[in-house]
Amino acid sequence: MQTTRRTFIAAATLGSIAPWLPSCASAPRRRPLRAQGEPLRLACIGTANRAWDNINEVRHERIVALCDVDSAYLARAAAEFPQARTFRDFRELLAVEAELDLDGVVVSTPDHTHALATALALQAGLPVYCEKPLTRTVHELAVLRRLWQRHPVPTQMGTQIHAGENYRRVVEAIRAGAIGRVTAADCWQQKSWGDGRLTPGAIAPPTLDWELWQGPAPRQPYIEGVHPANWRRYWAYGSGTLGDMGCHIIDLPFWALDLQQRMRRPIEVFAEGPPVDAVGAPAWLEASWAFEPDAPGADPFVLRWFDGGRMSPFVQEVGAKDRVDYHGRFSVCFHGTEGALFANYGEMLLWPGSRAQAWTPPAPSMPPSIGHHREWLEAIRSGQPNAPLCGLPYATALTELVLLGTVAYRAHAPLRYDPVRMRVLGNDAADALLGDQGAAGWRLPR
Ligand SMILES: NC(=O)c1ccc[n+]([C@@H]2O[C@H](COP(=O)([O-])OP(=O)(O)OC[C@H]3O[C@@H](n4cnc5c(N)ncnc54)[C@H](O)[C@@H]3O)[C@@H](O)[C@H]2O)c1
């Protein structure tokens, strides 16, 4: 391996301050040694659509490597960054990360390749910004957690709404008792990423390397229209509408009610939708997660999800009564002992109106974010792995909750899930849905 300026400095610095550290691979290889004002050296895996948005958020740093399995997308991005080295296979890019002298990796591929790209980066001690949901399966989350514990570097999941002002104000309002004690939250999304079907005889676009695109997924002939974007409709690559939007929307109650802390006790998960299909995600889904009281005298809490046009009965009922389209306008409704709070990415509304009139919001207490991508970039600069608010510890728990909804739907049974052991209790068939083995050559490091 070529010794880069930074690995040399890191080794020298470690040697001088910690002579007892073994000089083998167990010593951290990476340190945030870029001088003030020196741009970070980043690799971007995936270059079009959401990936292009992410590239634009970090382009003021130095994009030194670009990777895409679609040569047309790659060529378009490379034209903007002529200095960047280009790759089709992210495994090859990450194999030469030291030579590239990388400071971080941005992963914006379809969900089924998030885990391996992130795992290889973490294994190399590289900070990662990875799109949501962090992984496609619960087992992949366990692997990423283990790797991050070994290499705690700055990470951030692509839930950029978390950095916005409204989510902060909602969290403060809920915690300040705007609606009393919160007993439930309904979340919804009108999109429908379902009905994925195989299309025998379809031919992949000539610019697409279908073999590489499939990555860890089971091999099958090209599916018409699956690339770009429609992979969300297939279990092999995505997780339907809940997988697509759950991390953005459920993020709000997850944050406001500190559900990460409540994921220390078993959770009851239930989901229903159209008959389960082995290939495609459903056109609609309803799911619920029931949390036990987390302290003596505390309330139980239920989180519910509705997509594909399904509606929360409460939201439907009060919408009809008040003649307000709460369903169309918002995506979250918190239920409390003293009222309800509707929210979306940019606004909130207390219900009923009398509660809104009686309530004085607390003065803002949470500082504004410096920006979702910047949280990650500045954490790399300052070497603070826990600084990004949607880093691995938070992102793995949020993704886990979201994915469990799809597992309960596919298992077609109410589940009792132990978040500490990451196991479904008493249902081996459902437990098997928490993970699957990747294709040969694409398995996760342990
Ligand atoms: N944060 C957000 O608001 C937001 C919005 C949209 C999508 N996303 C997420 O971003 C990711 C991408 O979604 P999209 O809609 O842009 O998908 P897409 O299919 O439209 O684009 C994926 C890009 O990655 C490339 N790609 C695919 N497989 C690759 C591989 N193995 N290696 C390198 N490049 C590869 C594709 O060619 C394309 O450039 C998903 O995880 C999605 O959930 C997030």
The ligand as an SDF file (V2000), in Angstrom:
LIG
                    3D

 44 48  0  0  0  0  0  0  0  0999 V2000
  -32.5990   12.0400    0.8010 N   0  0  0  0  0  0  0  0  0  0  0  0
  -33.5220   12.1790   -0.1200 C   0  0  0  0  0  0  0  0  0  0  0  0
  -34.3540   13.0920   -0.0960 O   0  0  0  0  0  0  0  0  0  0  0  0
  -33.5540   11.1920   -1.2500 C   0  0  0  0  0  0  0  0  0  0  0  0
  -34.2930   11.4450   -2.3980 C   0  0  0  0  0  0  0  0  0  0  0  0
  -34.2680   10.4840   -3.4150 C   0  0  0  0  0  0  0  0  0  0  0  0
  -33.5430    9.3120   -3.2440 C   0  0  0  0  0  0  0  0  0  0  0  0
  -32.8600    9.0940   -2.0910 N   0  0  0  0  0  0  0  0  0  0  0  0
  -32.0810    7.8720   -1.9010 C   0  0  0  0  0  0  0  0  0  0  0  0
  -30.9470    7.9630   -2.7670 O   0  0  0  0  0  0  0  0  0  0  0  0
  -30.6330    6.6800   -3.2740 C   0  0  0  0  0  0  0  0  0  0  0  0
  -30.6800    6.7190   -4.7930 C   0  0  0  0  0  0  0  0  0  0  0  0
  -32.0090    6.9910   -5.1840 O   0  0  0  0  0  0  0  0  0  0  0  0
  -32.3180    7.5240   -6.6630 P   0  0  0  0  0  0  0  0  0  0  0  0
  -33.7750    7.7230   -6.7280 O   0  0  0  0  0  0  0  0  0  0  0  0
  -31.4340    8.6490   -7.0010 O   0  0  0  0  0  0  0  0  0  0  0  0
  -31.9090    6.2270   -7.5090 O   0  0  0  0  0  0  0  0  0  0  0  0
  -31.5920    6.1510   -9.0500 P   0  0  0  0  0  0  0  0  0  0  0  0
  -31.7720    4.7660   -9.4610 O   0  0  0  0  0  0  0  0  0  0  0  0
  -32.3960    7.2070   -9.7460 O   0  0  0  0  0  0  0  0  0  0  0  0
  -30.0660    6.5950   -9.1610 O   0  0  0  0  0  0  0  0  0  0  0  0
  -29.0510    5.8090   -8.5800 C   0  0  0  0  0  0  0  0  0  0  0  0
  -27.7150    6.2740   -9.1090 C   0  0  0  0  0  0  0  0  0  0  0  0
  -26.7180    5.3460   -8.6400 O   0  0  0  0  0  0  0  0  0  0  0  0
  -26.1400    4.6670   -9.7520 C   0  0  0  0  0  0  0  0  0  0  0  0
  -25.8550    3.2960   -9.3390 N   0  0  0  0  0  0  0  0  0  0  0  0
  -26.7000    2.2550   -9.2160 C   0  0  0  0  0  0  0  0  0  0  0  0
  -26.0550    1.1860   -8.7330 N   0  0  0  0  0  0  0  0  0  0  0  0
  -24.7670    1.5700   -8.5500 C   0  0  0  0  0  0  0  0  0  0  0  0
  -23.6110    0.9060   -8.0820 C   0  0  0  0  0  0  0  0  0  0  0  0
  -23.6330   -0.3760   -7.6700 N   0  0  0  0  0  0  0  0  0  0  0  0
  -22.4420    1.5900   -8.0380 N   0  0  0  0  0  0  0  0  0  0  0  0
  -22.3870    2.8880   -8.4530 C   0  0  0  0  0  0  0  0  0  0  0  0
  -23.4550    3.5570   -8.9130 N   0  0  0  0  0  0  0  0  0  0  0  0
  -24.6370    2.9130   -8.9410 C   0  0  0  0  0  0  0  0  0  0  0  0
  -27.1750    4.7950  -10.8600 C   0  0  0  0  0  0  0  0  0  0  0  0
  -26.6260    4.5790  -12.1390 O   0  0  0  0  0  0  0  0  0  0  0  0
  -27.6190    6.2320  -10.6310 C   0  0  0  0  0  0  0  0  0  0  0  0
  -26.6380    7.1510  -11.0220 O   0  0  0  0  0  0  0  0  0  0  0  0
  -31.6480    5.7260   -2.6520 C   0  0  0  0  0  0  0  0  0  0  0  0
  -31.1070    5.1370   -1.5060 O   0  0  0  0  0  0  0  0  0  0  0  0
  -32.7960    6.6110   -2.2730 C   0  0  0  0  0  0  0  0  0  0  0  0
  -33.5490    6.0990   -1.1840 O   0  0  0  0  0  0  0  0  0  0  0  0
  -32.8490   10.0060   -1.1010 C   0  0  0  0  0  0  0  0  0  0  0  0
  1  2  1  0
  2  3  2  0
  2  4  1  0
  4  5  1  0
  4 44  2  0
  5  6  2  0
  6  7  1  0
  7  8  2  0
  8  9  1  0
  8 44  1  0
  9 10  1  0
  9 42  1  0
 10 11  1  0
 11 12  1  0
 11 40  1  0
 12 13  1  0
 13 14  1  0
 14 15  2  0
 14 16  1  0
 14 17  1  0
 17 18  1  0
 18 19  2  0
 18 20  1  0
 18 21  1  0
 21 22  1  0
 22 23  1  0
 23 24  1  0
 23 38  1  0
 24 25  1  0
 25 26  1  0
 25 36  1  0
 26 27  1  0
 26 35  1  0
 27 28  2  0
 28 29  1  0
 29 30  1  0
 29 35  2  0
 30 31  1  0
 30 32  2  0
 32 33  1  0
 33 34  2  0
 34 35  1  0
 36 37  1  0
 36 38  1  0
 38 39  1  0
 40 41  1  0
 40 42  1  0
 42 43  1  0
M  CHG  2   8   1  16  -1
M  END
$$$$
